[in-house]
Amino acid sequence: MTGFSRRHLLLALAGCGAGVRAQTVVPAEVSEELPGARLQGSGRLTFFGLHIYDARLWVQDGFTAEAHATTPLALELDYARTLYGSLIAERSLDEMKRAGGFSEEQGQRWLDAMRKVFVDVNRGDRITGVHRPGDSARFFLNGKSRGEIRDADFARRFFGIWLAPATSEPKLRLALLGPVRANP
């Protein structure tokens, strides 16, 4: 092996596992739901140093961070470990509660709906959520439909877990929203 090719091999290996893996191919469910979608940004969620998932935000042209609640988008979570679906649903509701403004009854309805669409995940599984503003949130597991929650308020609040300015994970939010572009 020449020095040149050995160096390239070492550089390639050094990049393995460092940060979020590059994802340039739009997942089929995202292409179907958001024609012309492109990757806006990506990031990694860790908890006490444990890698939980890698996240990717897919958007169409014209997307702005300020309009995330009223813009179609897809959020893809690529899990790095096994998690119970019921705990994913409960944690999601807890994060939605941080923004407040909904009743216990409404929260229970949302929790029940999430428990139906969020199944247990293993390392390598992907959950993709598609925000359909003013209508619903659709969910896919490894590209296969898991269901839809037809509640516009739920959908807005759910995707706000990652994208709203008051998120509990501001660094992940910034990574998902991608580089800040100056107005011309």
C-alpha positions in Angstrom: 0.0 0.0 0.0 1.5 3.4 -0.9 1.8 6.2 1.6 -0.9 8.1 -0.3 -3.5 5.4 -0.2 -2.6 4.5 3.4 -3.2 8.1 4.4 -6.6 8.1 2.7 -7.5 4.9 4.4 -6.5 6.3 7.8 -8.5 9.5 7.2 -11.6 7.4 6.2 -11.3 5.2 9.3 -10.8 8.2 11.5 -14.1 9.6 10.4 -16.0 6.5 11.2 -18.1 7.0 14.3 -17.1 10.6 14.8 -20.3 12.6 14.9 -23.4 11.9 12.9 -23.0 9.8 9.8 -23.5 11.6 6.6 -26.9 10.9 5.1 -27.3 12.3 1.6 -29.9 10.0 0.3 -33.4 11.1 1.1 -35.4 8.2 2.7 -38.2 6.9 0.6 -40.9 7.9 3.1 -39.6 11.5 3.1 -39.4 11.7 -0.7 -43.0 10.5 -0.9 -44.3 12.9 1.8 -42.1 15.9 0.9 -41.2 16.0 -2.8 -37.9 17.7 -3.4 -36.9 17.4 0.3 -33.3 18.2 1.2 -31.3 17.7 4.4 -31.4 20.9 6.5 -29.2 19.7 9.3 -28.3 16.8 11.6 -27.2 16.2 15.2 -26.8 13.7 17.9 -28.6 13.3 21.2 -26.6 12.0 24.1 -27.7 11.5 27.7 -25.1 11.3 30.4 -22.6 10.5 27.6 -24.7 7.7 26.1 -25.5 8.0 22.4 -29.3 7.8 22.1 -30.0 8.7 18.5 -28.9 10.7 15.5 -31.4 13.2 14.1 -31.8 14.6 10.6 -34.2 17.3 9.6 -35.6 17.1 6.0 -37.2 20.2 4.5 -38.4 21.6 1.2 -37.1 24.9 -0.4 -38.2 28.0 1.4 -37.9 26.5 4.9 -37.0 28.9 7.7 -36.4 28.2 11.4 -38.9 30.8 12.4 -41.7 29.1 10.4 -40.9 25.5 11.5 -44.4 25.2 13.2 -46.2 26.1 9.9 -43.9 24.4 7.4 -44.0 20.8 6.2 -40.9 18.9 7.3 -39.7 15.5 8.3 -37.6 14.6 11.4 -35.7 11.3 11.2 -34.3 9.7 14.3 -31.8 6.8 13.9 -31.6 5.0 17.2 -28.3 3.9 18.7 -29.9 1.7 21.4 -33.0 -0.2 22.4 -35.8 1.9 23.9 -39.3 1.0 24.8 -42.0 2.7 22.7 -44.1 3.5 25.8 -41.1 5.4 27.3 -40.5 7.2 24.0 -44.2 8.3 24.2 -44.0 9.4 27.8 -40.7 11.3 27.3 -42.3 13.1 24.3 -45.3 14.1 26.3 -43.0 15.4 29.1 -41.1 17.5 26.6 -44.3 18.9 25.2 -45.5 19.8 28.7 -42.4 22.1 29.0 -44.2 24.4 26.6 -47.4 24.1 28.6 -50.9 25.2 27.5 -52.8 22.0 27.3 -55.1 20.1 29.6 -54.4 16.8 31.3 -57.2 15.2 29.2 -55.6 16.4 26.0 -52.2 15.2 27.2 -53.7 11.7 28.0 -55.2 11.5 24.5 -51.9 12.4 22.9 -50.0 9.9 25.1 -52.5 7.1 24.2 -52.1 8.0 20.5 -48.3 8.0 20.7 -48.3 4.7 22.5 -50.0 3.2 19.5 -47.5 4.5 16.9 -44.3 4.3 18.9 -43.2 0.7 19.2 -40.0 -0.5 20.9 -36.9 0.3 18.9 -33.6 -1.4 18.6 -30.2 -0.1 17.6 -30.3 0.8 13.9 -34.1 1.4 13.8 -35.4 4.7 12.4 -38.5 6.6 13.3 -39.4 9.3 10.9 -42.1 11.9 11.7 -43.6 14.0 9.1 -45.2 17.3 10.1 -48.3 18.2 8.1 -49.0 21.7 9.4 -52.6 22.5 10.3 -53.5 18.8 10.0 -51.4 16.0 11.5 -48.2 14.1 12.2 -47.4 10.9 10.3 -44.9 8.4 11.7 -42.8 5.7 10.0 -40.7 2.9 11.4 -37.8 1.9 9.1 -39.7 3.4 6.2 -43.1 1.6 6.9 -46.1 3.6 8.0 -46.9 3.3 11.8 -49.8 5.7 11.8 -51.0 9.2 11.9 -52.1 11.5 14.7 -54.6 13.9 13.3 -54.3 16.8 15.6 -52.7 20.0 14.4 -51.9 21.2 17.9 -50.2 17.9 18.8 -48.2 18.0 15.5 -47.0 21.5 16.2 -46.0 20.8 19.8 -44.4 17.4 19.0 -42.0 18.8 16.4 -41.4 21.8 18.7 -39.7 19.3 21.1 -36.7 19.6 18.7 -37.3 22.8 16.8 -38.9 25.4 19.1 -36.6 28.0 20.7 -37.6 26.7 24.2 -36.4 23.1 23.5 -34.5 21.3 26.2 -31.8 20.5 23.7 -30.7 23.9 22.2 -27.4 22.5 20.7 -29.3 19.8 18.9 -31.9 22.3 17.7 -29.1 24.5 16.2 -27.5 21.4 14.5 -30.8 20.4 13.0 -31.6 23.9 11.7 -28.3 24.0 10.0 -26.0 27.0 9.3 -27.6 30.4 9.9 -27.8 32.3 6.7 -27.7 36.1 6.7 -30.5 37.9 4.9 -29.3 39.5 1.7 
